[in-house]
Every structure is written in C-alpha cells, then in structure tokens.
Amino acid sequence: MTLRRLVVASIGSLAVLGACSSPPADASRAALPPARRDAIERVEAATRVVRDLHGTADALVPRAVAESARCVAIVPGLVHAGFLVGARAGRGVAVCREGNGWSRPSFFRITGASAGLQAGVQSVDVVMLMMTAASVTALVDGKAQLGATTSVAAGPIGREAQASSDVTLSAEVLTYSRSSGLFVGIDFSGTVLEPDEEASRAFYGDPRDFRALLRAQAEPPAAARQLIDEMGRYFPQKP
C-alpha cells in the first residue's frame, strides 16, 4: 500500500474513533440538528481546554506569551494514531484578537501525517498560539501548514519561563498539549489547518466566512460567550 493510501486509511479510522468516543448529547439538546449540537459541544470543549490550561496556581502559559498571542486555535481531543505511518485528525475552534477583545469563534479541521516507526493511539488536547502576523494570515486564509508555510515549536511552560527565548522569538506558532497514551509527544510538522464551513454554518445558522469571523470583534452568540470570557481572562491584553 502506498504512503498516501496509508495516511488516508489512518485518518478515516481516526474519524470513526472520534465519532465513537463523542459524549452523548444531554436531553435538552436532543431536538437540535446533529451538526449544530456537535458545533456547540466543540465550543464547550474548547472552553474547558482553555480553563484547564490555566487551572493551576502556576499558569502553564507564561503571561508574556499569553499577552502576545494574536490568535488561538484550540483542538479538544485531537486523535493521533500510528502504525508505521502516523496520522492525526481533529476539529477545533479559533479566535483572534480584535480591538480590545476577541473575535467570534470560527471552526476548522486539522489533519496531518508523519512517516516513521510508531504505534498506538493517543488523544490530545492542543492549544496553538499564533504569534506573528504571518501566522495569523495563514490561519485566516485557510493555508496554515505547520512546519512548511508556518514555523512551529513547543511553547515555554510556567510563569517563570523565559518568554524571550530563541524558540519563542523565532517560532510563528507555539503549541501546548495535554496528553496520555503511548506517544511521548507529537511532532506537529506537516499538520494542516483548514476552515470547517459546515460547522460554522451549523453553529451560526447561516453561511459565515472563516476570515470575516476572525477579523471582526462582535457580540458572540450565547453558546460562545463563555469561551470569549475565558479567553479574556487567560489571554489578556498587554498593559
């Protein structure tokens, strides 16, 4: 089997795994269309990831880094599986700084593959911080390919971390992850982020442009208000 077919097969398996592991909808949402329910639950999961990212006395993301992030992309439960060829797939929510606050959330998909000897399945919560104008442009244009068009590195950890390290200064995207499983870590090189128009349409009730959502500060819908509140709390503006 060719490398391309292995990747496609692996990503297809991830989609099935993700569908099987999704939590059941509560009774109050039973009447909602499945696509809208999934979109709302994705925003809620992203909200929990942001809260957990700063849920300790010593915040994981240094304040200087949090204040400098221009956009934040959150992927709850990114699934990474591998057998000779590693594949990853997930669905996330992105927001960008606009004015004195954050944009409405926009939805995206994330896929990727890497060759090498690896085995196992891992679910990881991922937070990606876009630190430069170029990385923001790549995100909003739907052309973000980490490690290719956009440089990526693991973000510094802890309140006392040196936010001015060479890695932080040179990387366009900083990543943070919470994981358990067979992989020690994840190499995000080759990962692609692309707009999820179906989820945006389901969440907002009408077609929404990915770029327009991230480029305008506006009152978020009720289902996204808690996420925007958490973003303002844990990713404040520079003083």
Backbone bond lengths (Angstrom), bond angles and torsions (degrees), N, CA, C in turn:
res aa  C-N    CA-C-N  psi(-1)  N-CA   C-N-CA  omega(-1)  CA-C   N-CA-C  phi
1 M - - - 1.464 - - 1.527 109.06 -
2 T 1.309 117.38 138.73 1.450 120.41 -177.96 1.517 110.45 -73.39
3 L 1.350 116.26 163.22 1.459 121.46 178.79 1.518 110.87 -59.21
4 R 1.349 116.45 -42.81 1.466 120.17 -179.48 1.517 111.48 -60.26
5 R 1.350 116.87 -43.26 1.471 119.33 -179.47 1.524 111.00 -67.20
6 L 1.339 116.63 -36.18 1.459 119.44 177.57 1.522 111.13 -62.30
7 V 1.337 115.60 -41.88 1.461 120.00 179.56 1.516 110.63 -63.93
8 V 1.342 117.01 -47.50 1.461 121.22 -179.99 1.528 110.65 -60.08
9 A 1.328 116.32 -42.98 1.460 120.10 -179.83 1.521 110.92 -64.79
10 S 1.338 116.28 -40.45 1.461 120.08 -179.16 1.517 110.68 -65.74
11 I 1.341 117.08 -44.28 1.454 120.25 -179.38 1.525 110.33 -65.65
12 G 1.325 117.83 -37.01 1.457 120.36 175.70 1.517 111.84 -61.42
13 S 1.331 116.50 -40.39 1.463 120.58 177.26 1.510 111.10 -64.48
14 L 1.346 117.23 -37.16 1.457 120.90 178.99 1.521 110.46 -63.54
15 A 1.327 117.00 -41.19 1.459 120.49 -179.81 1.524 110.52 -60.99
16 V 1.336 116.66 -42.33 1.462 120.91 178.15 1.515 110.66 -63.96
17 L 1.356 116.07 -43.65 1.451 120.48 179.82 1.518 110.85 -61.67
18 G 1.352 116.20 -43.36 1.457 120.21 -179.83 1.510 111.93 -62.75
19 A 1.334 116.41 -40.12 1.457 120.30 -179.85 1.513 110.98 -65.55
20 C 1.342 116.32 -38.05 1.457 120.44 -178.27 1.519 111.74 -71.28
21 S 1.358 116.84 -28.83 1.451 120.04 -174.20 1.518 112.93 -94.14
22 S 1.345 119.13 -1.74 1.452 121.72 -178.45 1.519 109.85 -66.37
23 P 1.341 117.64 139.37 1.456 119.66 -179.93 1.519 110.79 -69.34
24 P 1.332 117.87 148.18 1.460 119.96 179.58 1.518 111.01 -67.29
25 A 1.333 116.56 146.85 1.459 120.23 178.47 1.516 109.54 -71.02
26 D 1.349 117.61 145.18 1.450 119.11 177.33 1.525 108.94 -76.03
27 A 1.314 113.97 167.87 1.461 119.21 -172.56 1.524 112.22 -61.60
28 S 1.342 116.65 -33.00 1.464 119.54 -176.58 1.517 112.31 -67.68
29 R 1.329 118.06 -15.45 1.459 121.05 -178.56 1.522 112.69 -109.96
30 A 1.299 115.75 5.71 1.460 118.87 -174.77 1.521 112.12 -59.77
31 A 1.342 116.95 -30.20 1.463 119.99 -175.94 1.528 112.86 -84.11
32 L 1.326 117.98 -10.63 1.464 120.51 -179.21 1.528 110.86 -72.61
33 P 1.329 117.22 147.78 1.467 119.35 172.92 1.532 109.39 -58.57
34 P 1.320 117.73 142.52 1.476 120.04 -176.56 1.521 113.52 -54.40
35 A 1.330 118.29 -39.21 1.460 120.47 -177.59 1.528 110.78 -65.61
36 R 1.321 117.17 -40.79 1.472 119.73 178.85 1.523 110.56 -68.45
37 R 1.324 116.46 -41.92 1.462 119.82 178.65 1.523 110.98 -60.61
38 D 1.322 116.41 -42.85 1.467 120.18 179.09 1.526 111.44 -63.30
39 A 1.341 116.75 -39.72 1.461 120.14 -179.47 1.521 111.18 -65.76
40 I 1.333 116.77 -42.96 1.464 120.57 178.44 1.524 110.37 -62.64
41 E 1.320 116.58 -43.12 1.461 120.16 -179.55 1.534 111.30 -67.10
42 R 1.324 116.47 -30.02 1.464 119.26 177.23 1.533 110.02 -67.36
43 V 1.321 116.88 -41.62 1.469 120.50 177.98 1.530 110.23 -64.39
44 E 1.311 117.05 -41.83 1.467 120.57 179.09 1.523 111.22 -64.22
45 A 1.324 116.95 -40.48 1.462 120.41 178.35 1.527 110.45 -65.48
46 A 1.323 116.91 -40.03 1.461 120.64 177.66 1.524 110.55 -63.06
47 T 1.318 116.97 -37.77 1.463 121.25 177.75 1.522 110.68 -61.47
48 R 1.317 116.99 -42.84 1.472 120.59 179.04 1.524 111.14 -65.05
49 V 1.328 117.02 -38.05 1.462 120.02 179.57 1.520 110.23 -63.55
50 V 1.329 117.40 -44.38 1.468 120.58 178.90 1.522 110.58 -61.85
51 R 1.324 116.53 -43.31 1.462 120.16 179.83 1.528 110.93 -63.88
52 D 1.314 116.69 -43.06 1.464 120.18 -179.63 1.519 111.86 -68.54
53 L 1.333 116.33 -29.04 1.460 120.34 -179.77 1.520 110.59 -61.30
54 H 1.322 117.26 -29.62 1.459 122.31 -179.41 1.523 110.96 -120.32
55 G 1.320 115.85 29.25 1.452 119.89 -173.81 1.505 115.60 -85.80
56 T 1.338 117.95 4.02 1.456 120.65 179.35 1.518 109.63 -111.72
57 A 1.331 115.24 166.52 1.464 119.74 179.91 1.521 111.06 -62.01
58 D 1.333 116.48 -34.21 1.460 120.75 178.44 1.520 107.76 -105.79
59 A 1.316 116.37 99.64 1.466 121.21 -173.04 1.516 111.58 -55.34
60 L 1.333 115.09 139.11 1.460 120.50 -178.65 1.524 111.18 -65.38
61 V 1.319 116.60 -45.68 1.464 120.46 179.78 1.519 109.22 -88.53
62 P 1.333 118.48 120.62 1.471 119.78 177.85 1.523 111.10 -55.84
63 R 1.310 116.38 144.67 1.465 120.71 -175.78 1.524 111.62 -58.36
64 A 1.341 116.72 -40.81 1.464 119.52 -178.99 1.522 111.28 -61.43
65 V 1.342 116.59 -35.33 1.464 120.41 177.67 1.523 110.31 -72.02
66 A 1.336 116.90 -45.38 1.465 120.84 -179.66 1.522 111.35 -59.39
67 E 1.326 116.81 -39.08 1.462 120.37 -179.38 1.528 112.22 -71.15
68 S 1.338 116.95 -24.60 1.465 120.71 -176.20 1.520 113.64 -92.30
69 A 1.328 117.13 -12.40 1.467 119.95 -178.69 1.528 110.42 -63.93
70 R 1.329 116.70 130.06 1.467 121.19 -178.49 1.517 111.86 -91.74
71 C 1.318 116.63 -36.34 1.461 122.79 173.76 1.518 107.70 -138.77
72 V 1.312 116.21 155.08 1.460 121.88 177.24 1.520 108.15 -131.15
73 A 1.331 115.95 126.02 1.463 122.63 177.15 1.525 108.28 -112.76
74 I 1.310 116.31 126.05 1.468 122.26 -174.42 1.519 109.17 -117.95
75 V 1.325 115.88 128.36 1.469 121.16 178.86 1.529 108.11 -122.24
76 P 1.331 118.62 98.40 1.469 119.87 176.06 1.529 109.76 -74.81
77 G 1.318 117.06 126.82 1.458 120.41 174.00 1.506 114.98 67.85
78 L 1.340 117.50 42.07 1.466 119.19 171.27 1.518 108.18 -60.46
79 V 1.319 116.38 127.48 1.462 120.66 -178.68 1.517 109.05 -99.27
80 H 1.326 115.31 127.48 1.465 121.98 179.71 1.522 106.54 -122.82
81 A 1.322 116.35 121.60 1.458 121.28 179.59 1.517 109.17 -130.21
82 G 1.315 116.22 149.81 1.449 117.12 -179.13 1.515 113.00 -153.88
83 F 1.294 115.25 141.87 1.461 123.54 166.44 1.521 105.81 -151.94
84 L 1.306 115.64 96.87 1.461 124.43 -172.35 1.528 111.21 73.95
85 V 1.338 116.67 -47.15 1.456 120.46 175.84 1.521 108.27 -118.49
86 G 1.336 117.00 124.54 1.449 120.88 179.13 1.515 110.39 -86.29
87 A 1.318 116.18 142.88 1.462 120.69 177.42 1.512 108.37 -138.11
88 R 1.315 115.81 147.74 1.455 120.06 177.43 1.527 109.13 -135.39
89 A 1.322 115.23 147.91 1.462 120.17 179.47 1.511 108.72 -153.72
90 G 1.301 115.56 143.51 1.451 119.84 178.91 1.517 110.37 -172.38
91 R 1.318 115.32 175.74 1.446 121.73 179.57 1.517 107.62 -133.39
92 G 1.327 116.29 136.76 1.445 119.70 -173.51 1.508 113.68 -135.79
93 V 1.331 113.93 -176.76 1.454 124.03 179.57 1.520 107.43 -131.48
94 A 1.330 116.73 136.79 1.462 121.36 179.37 1.520 110.39 -124.44
95 V 1.338 115.17 145.71 1.459 122.04 173.29 1.526 108.02 -137.16
96 C 1.333 116.94 153.24 1.467 121.58 -179.90 1.521 109.80 -130.56
97 R 1.324 116.08 153.34 1.459 120.53 176.30 1.529 109.57 -69.85
98 E 1.304 115.32 131.84 1.450 121.31 174.91 1.518 107.65 -144.87
99 G 1.348 116.65 127.60 1.453 119.34 -178.17 1.518 110.12 62.27
100 N 1.316 116.59 -128.47 1.466 121.83 179.24 1.519 112.63 -101.69
101 G 1.314 116.89 15.30 1.458 118.94 -177.48 1.505 111.85 -149.00
102 W 1.321 114.76 -148.91 1.453 121.38 -176.12 1.517 110.32 -121.05
103 S 1.315 115.13 150.99 1.456 120.83 179.52 1.522 111.09 -70.84
104 R 1.313 115.57 169.02 1.457 119.37 168.48 1.522 109.07 -63.79
105 P 1.327 117.55 151.87 1.476 119.07 179.27 1.518 112.34 -69.89
106 S 1.307 115.60 142.47 1.459 122.40 172.65 1.519 107.45 -121.67
107 F 1.306 116.60 151.85 1.456 121.64 -171.92 1.527 110.90 -104.63
108 F 1.331 115.59 145.84 1.457 120.09 178.94 1.519 110.56 -145.71
109 R 1.312 115.18 163.24 1.464 123.10 172.90 1.517 108.71 -110.61
110 I 1.317 115.96 152.86 1.454 120.89 178.20 1.524 109.27 -131.48
111 T 1.310 116.68 130.68 1.462 122.10 178.76 1.516 108.12 -138.76
112 G 1.310 115.57 161.03 1.457 119.13 177.17 1.507 110.73 179.79
113 A 1.303 115.21 168.12 1.459 121.32 -179.68 1.512 108.64 -152.36
114 S 1.332 115.67 151.85 1.457 121.09 175.97 1.513 108.52 -147.45
115 A 1.319 116.20 138.97 1.459 121.07 179.32 1.521 109.70 -88.63
116 G 1.308 116.28 153.94 1.453 120.40 178.87 1.506 111.07 141.69
117 L 1.308 116.74 167.88 1.459 122.03 -178.53 1.518 108.96 -79.77
118 Q 1.330 117.40 111.60 1.440 121.86 -179.19 1.519 108.54 -158.49
119 A 1.302 116.68 154.58 1.454 120.94 179.34 1.513 109.06 -153.36
120 G 1.314 115.89 149.44 1.450 120.23 177.01 1.512 112.48 119.56
121 V 1.329 114.46 173.51 1.452 122.48 179.72 1.516 107.67 -129.99
122 Q 1.325 116.16 138.14 1.451 120.91 -177.73 1.517 109.47 -143.08
123 S 1.321 116.20 138.56 1.454 121.52 173.85 1.518 108.25 -110.10
124 V 1.315 116.76 128.13 1.451 122.22 -172.23 1.523 110.01 -132.23
125 D 1.320 116.78 133.72 1.453 121.07 169.17 1.520 107.65 -86.42
126 V 1.318 116.70 126.77 1.463 121.14 -173.52 1.519 110.08 -123.46
127 V 1.331 115.79 136.95 1.457 122.39 172.68 1.521 107.21 -124.03
128 M 1.326 116.70 125.51 1.455 122.09 179.94 1.521 109.03 -115.33
129 L 1.322 116.68 127.35 1.448 122.43 179.68 1.526 109.24 -104.85
130 M 1.304 116.98 119.48 1.458 121.83 175.50 1.524 107.81 -85.54
131 M 1.332 116.54 115.21 1.458 121.21 -170.45 1.517 113.89 -101.42
132 T 1.303 118.94 -13.48 1.464 121.74 -175.28 1.522 111.14 -126.35
133 A 1.329 114.77 161.83 1.468 119.43 177.32 1.517 110.94 -61.84
134 A 1.341 116.97 -36.75 1.468 120.56 -179.53 1.526 111.22 -64.30
135 S 1.320 117.46 -40.95 1.463 119.97 -179.56 1.524 111.12 -69.17
136 V 1.325 116.86 -34.16 1.461 120.51 176.30 1.526 110.01 -65.32
137 T 1.340 116.15 -44.40 1.462 120.47 178.77 1.526 110.76 -60.21
138 A 1.338 116.59 -42.73 1.463 120.17 178.91 1.523 110.77 -62.48
139 L 1.331 116.70 -39.22 1.463 120.17 179.94 1.525 111.07 -66.77
140 V 1.323 117.33 -51.96 1.461 119.63 -174.16 1.528 112.16 -71.20
141 D 1.318 116.55 -24.14 1.461 119.90 176.88 1.523 112.30 -84.27
142 G 1.338 116.85 -4.90 1.460 120.26 179.89 1.507 113.25 72.14
143 K 1.347 117.00 28.97 1.460 120.49 -176.97 1.529 111.78 -126.68
144 A 1.321 117.54 26.58 1.461 120.95 -178.14 1.530 110.07 -79.25
145 Q 1.306 116.67 112.42 1.457 122.41 174.70 1.523 106.85 -122.79
146 L 1.314 116.10 103.84 1.452 120.97 -172.92 1.521 111.15 -66.91
147 G 1.315 114.91 134.93 1.455 120.47 -179.77 1.506 113.42 86.04
148 A 1.326 117.33 -10.15 1.471 121.12 179.37 1.517 108.59 -116.23
149 T 1.337 116.73 -76.92 1.461 119.36 177.27 1.527 111.84 -80.95
150 T 1.329 116.75 -19.55 1.460 121.18 -175.06 1.525 109.58 -135.92
151 S 1.338 117.66 126.69 1.459 120.82 -179.88 1.522 110.22 -76.03
152 V 1.327 116.43 145.85 1.460 121.47 -175.54 1.520 109.63 -138.17
153 A 1.340 116.22 146.09 1.459 121.54 178.42 1.521 108.81 -153.46
154 A 1.329 116.73 156.58 1.460 121.45 174.64 1.520 108.85 -66.32
155 G 1.314 117.07 134.48 1.455 121.29 -177.65 1.513 112.59 -75.64
156 P 1.327 117.27 152.27 1.468 121.08 175.91 1.516 109.95 -65.40
157 I 1.326 116.37 148.25 1.462 121.45 -172.67 1.523 110.61 -118.78
158 G 1.325 115.32 137.51 1.451 120.75 172.06 1.505 113.64 97.24
159 R 1.330 114.99 150.30 1.449 121.43 -177.63 1.519 112.35 -60.47
160 E 1.331 116.24 -30.48 1.451 119.91 -176.45 1.528 112.84 -92.99
161 A 1.338 117.66 2.93 1.472 120.32 -178.58 1.523 110.30 -65.12
162 Q 1.309 115.56 149.01 1.455 120.41 177.94 1.522 109.34 -79.18
163 A 1.322 116.78 98.32 1.457 120.85 -177.61 1.522 111.81 -67.09
164 S 1.331 117.14 -15.21 1.463 120.04 -178.53 1.523 112.54 -97.14
165 S 1.332 116.68 20.77 1.458 119.87 179.47 1.521 110.38 -64.65
166 D 1.324 116.23 161.23 1.459 120.84 -179.32 1.522 111.44 -57.64
167 V 1.355 116.87 -39.56 1.459 120.14 -178.70 1.521 110.37 -62.01
168 T 1.327 116.19 -46.94 1.451 120.24 -177.95 1.518 111.64 -65.08
169 L 1.322 116.39 -38.12 1.456 119.82 -178.14 1.517 112.62 -71.51
170 S 1.322 117.02 -33.23 1.457 119.78 -173.43 1.525 113.58 -92.62
171 A 1.328 118.48 -27.42 1.464 120.74 -176.34 1.524 110.86 -78.01
172 E 1.313 115.85 138.83 1.462 121.17 176.94 1.522 111.70 -82.96
173 V 1.335 116.46 -28.64 1.460 122.17 178.86 1.523 108.74 -129.60
174 L 1.333 116.31 129.71 1.459 122.29 174.95 1.521 108.35 -108.78
175 T 1.324 117.01 136.95 1.463 120.63 -175.85 1.521 111.24 -118.58
176 Y 1.320 114.57 144.98 1.457 122.91 174.01 1.524 107.02 -130.44
177 S 1.330 116.85 140.80 1.460 119.30 -178.22 1.519 110.50 -143.08
178 R 1.322 114.74 151.96 1.463 122.70 175.34 1.510 106.38 -124.25
179 S 1.310 116.45 117.38 1.458 118.19 -170.90 1.525 111.61 -140.82
180 S 1.316 114.14 162.16 1.461 122.99 169.03 1.511 106.54 -152.82
181 G 1.313 116.74 142.49 1.455 118.98 -177.55 1.508 111.08 144.75
182 L 1.331 116.67 -154.04 1.451 121.67 -171.88 1.522 113.96 -88.44
183 F 1.311 117.61 -15.31 1.457 119.68 -179.49 1.516 110.53 -93.89
184 V 1.320 116.66 137.55 1.458 120.49 175.11 1.521 109.94 -70.50
185 G 1.323 117.05 -39.79 1.455 121.99 -179.53 1.507 109.82 -159.31
186 I 1.308 116.18 178.45 1.456 121.26 -178.59 1.519 109.11 -124.42
187 D 1.297 116.17 131.00 1.454 122.21 173.14 1.527 107.45 -88.59
188 F 1.323 117.44 114.91 1.457 120.74 -175.43 1.520 113.03 -86.55
189 S 1.318 117.79 0.69 1.462 119.69 177.64 1.532 109.58 -60.37
190 G 1.318 116.34 136.03 1.452 120.99 -179.59 1.509 114.06 87.15
191 T 1.340 117.74 -2.70 1.458 121.02 178.02 1.525 110.31 -76.23
192 V 1.313 116.22 137.12 1.464 122.12 -177.22 1.524 109.82 -117.83
193 L 1.338 116.27 132.98 1.457 122.45 174.24 1.522 108.34 -108.69
194 E 1.320 116.52 128.94 1.461 120.53 179.55 1.519 110.22 -139.75
195 P 1.324 117.78 149.60 1.470 121.45 -176.72 1.523 112.33 -58.23
196 D 1.321 115.23 142.97 1.465 122.57 174.53 1.531 106.99 -109.39
197 E 1.308 115.45 83.47 1.466 120.96 -174.06 1.525 112.14 -65.05
198 E 1.320 116.56 -34.11 1.466 119.71 -179.51 1.527 111.08 -62.53
199 A 1.346 116.60 -42.89 1.460 120.01 -179.60 1.528 110.98 -67.97
200 S 1.332 117.24 -40.63 1.470 120.02 178.33 1.526 110.79 -61.74
201 R 1.327 116.35 -41.76 1.462 120.61 179.50 1.533 110.50 -64.14
202 A 1.328 115.83 -40.79 1.461 119.41 -179.11 1.522 111.19 -68.42
203 F 1.324 117.04 -37.78 1.468 121.17 -176.17 1.530 111.74 -72.66
204 Y 1.329 116.55 -43.46 1.456 120.61 -175.38 1.527 113.72 -93.12
205 G 1.317 116.44 -12.37 1.457 119.70 177.84 1.510 114.66 84.75
206 D 1.330 117.26 -0.16 1.463 121.83 177.26 1.522 107.74 -159.06
207 P 1.327 117.42 164.32 1.464 119.38 -178.47 1.526 111.43 -61.12
208 R 1.313 117.25 132.39 1.457 122.45 177.77 1.518 108.98 -128.06
209 D 1.316 115.43 135.24 1.452 120.60 178.77 1.515 109.83 -77.67
210 F 1.328 117.10 129.84 1.462 122.90 -177.97 1.524 110.33 -56.23
211 R 1.325 116.92 -46.83 1.455 121.57 -178.42 1.533 111.09 -64.60
212 A 1.335 116.19 -44.43 1.461 119.86 -177.05 1.523 111.65 -62.57
213 L 1.317 117.68 -38.36 1.461 120.92 179.50 1.520 111.46 -63.17
214 L 1.331 117.18 -39.31 1.463 121.20 -176.29 1.517 112.87 -83.46
215 R 1.318 117.27 -13.69 1.456 120.83 -175.83 1.526 113.40 -102.91
216 A 1.302 118.54 5.13 1.459 120.14 -177.21 1.520 110.50 -136.75
217 Q 1.341 115.68 132.28 1.449 120.65 173.65 1.513 108.05 -87.56
218 A 1.314 117.73 125.23 1.456 122.19 -179.41 1.514 108.42 -151.71
219 E 1.298 115.74 162.74 1.464 120.55 179.09 1.524 109.42 -60.43
220 P 1.341 118.09 121.57 1.467 119.37 -178.59 1.515 110.80 -74.72
221 P 1.312 117.79 153.75 1.463 119.64 173.50 1.520 110.13 -63.69
222 A 1.313 116.40 161.49 1.463 120.85 -175.13 1.523 112.09 -54.73
223 A 1.337 116.98 -38.01 1.466 120.68 -176.84 1.524 112.66 -67.97
224 A 1.345 117.83 -15.42 1.464 120.97 -178.19 1.524 112.65 -111.02
225 R 1.315 118.20 -3.51 1.464 120.93 -172.96 1.526 111.99 -62.38
226 Q 1.325 116.62 -38.84 1.467 119.11 -178.57 1.528 111.10 -67.24
227 L 1.333 116.67 -37.48 1.460 119.38 177.50 1.528 110.33 -62.49
228 I 1.322 118.05 -45.89 1.463 121.28 -179.53 1.525 110.30 -64.34
229 D 1.335 117.50 -37.50 1.466 120.46 176.82 1.528 111.07 -62.49
230 E 1.328 116.35 -43.53 1.470 119.89 179.74 1.521 110.83 -66.20
231 M 1.324 117.51 -37.64 1.459 120.54 177.77 1.524 110.46 -62.22
232 G 1.327 117.17 -43.06 1.454 119.74 179.08 1.516 112.61 -65.51
233 R 1.315 116.63 -30.14 1.455 120.37 -179.34 1.530 112.13 -77.01
234 Y 1.314 117.03 -42.79 1.463 120.56 -171.92 1.526 113.91 -100.43
235 F 1.330 116.33 -13.35 1.469 120.27 175.89 1.532 107.66 -127.96
236 P 1.332 116.73 70.41 1.471 120.15 -173.74 1.518 112.92 -72.32
237 Q 1.318 115.14 166.75 1.454 121.10 173.87 1.532 109.60 -71.95
238 K 1.323 116.03 153.25 1.447 119.57 173.18 1.523 109.08 -64.24
239 P 1.340 117.46 141.30 1.481 118.98 179.87 1.521 111.03 -66.88
